[in-house]
Amino acid sequence: MTATTATAERLRTRTGGPKDDGPKILEHVLGWTLVVVIAMFVTQAGLL
């Protein structure tokens, strides 16, 4: 690793996006729950 690469690595801006670590299972469960809730609303409203 050169000095330029190390400096660029330290100065890289964070965008506030998702982190690599964290409870992935929780994200999946909440995502599928949202899908089911939206599907229930669509069918109850007669849009499907």
Residue pairs with C-beta under 8 A, 6 or more apart in sequence:
42 48
